[in-house]
């Protein structure tokens, strides 16, 4: 499973020129990188961000490269460090500001990456309406909810009819968007709420209302999934920087980024198993087979049909 730093590096590499290097030596104003030594009068390092993830002083994490001497492999930073880089220290060179552009984009991307959670919510006897956001802080939109079930004891959960009362206001006590639902309440046991949960809320194998905050924080999200959505969010936040880079051919343009997001989201199993999608029996699997959206997707061209068209399809099936 990737760390927050792994995801940031992958997003940075998709946004434009990106390098991971090691310092040979350093001062408070310069860093010597042996791998950047060359007898060729190279350029291209100036104005890039230099990230030191191991910096002992928080303010030393990020600087911009003000000058580059290829003969010695020396990078001069735009303002002095409090503590000079040491030999062997890991460095990253990229086009996005690590604190103001890269990390916010990655965090927003993780908030759009989902996995399916089946969470128990204690039943309040006689109560018809439940504020799910109070029990499950990560539910902030009714569109996340796939199903609400009832389970008593060790028996199987049974589906309940439910409807949303609100998904935008008022705020819950925690200040988050509140989601209320109404259902036929069981007398005891628990509700089992099956919903799409953002990966940003599950960090280091535990609930994380504040999301990941440290480089070493571990996410349960596939690296390419997180990177694709983080790249899309980087375009949303930093279009003025990324558009010229893509036009120059150094990185994918917005159309390619959108295509990649669509491709990878459609690879997630929950995308094909959403409750608001029409599900039909698999015509290739015989009588009594479980419904399958994958077969419908592969064998039929039904994309773009309106809601009315879907109703007509079902009524004539």
Buried (B, 14 or more C-beta within 10 A) or exposed (E): EBBBBBBBBBBBBBBBBBBBBEBBBBBEBBBBBEEBBEEEEEEEBEEBBBBBBEBEEEEBBBBEBBEBBBEBBBBBBEEEBEEBBEEEBBBBBBBBBBEEBBBBBBBBBBBBBBBBBEBBBEBEEEEEEBBBBBBBBBBBBBBBBBBBBBBBEEEEBEEBEBEBBBBEEEEBEEEBBBBBBBBEBBEEBBBBBBBBBBBBBBBBEEEBEEBBEEBEBBBEBBBBBBBBBBBBBBBEBBEEBBBEBBEEEBBBBBEEBBEBBEEBBEEBEEBBBEEEEBBBBBEEEEEEEEBBBEBBEEEEEEEEEEEEEEEEEEEEE
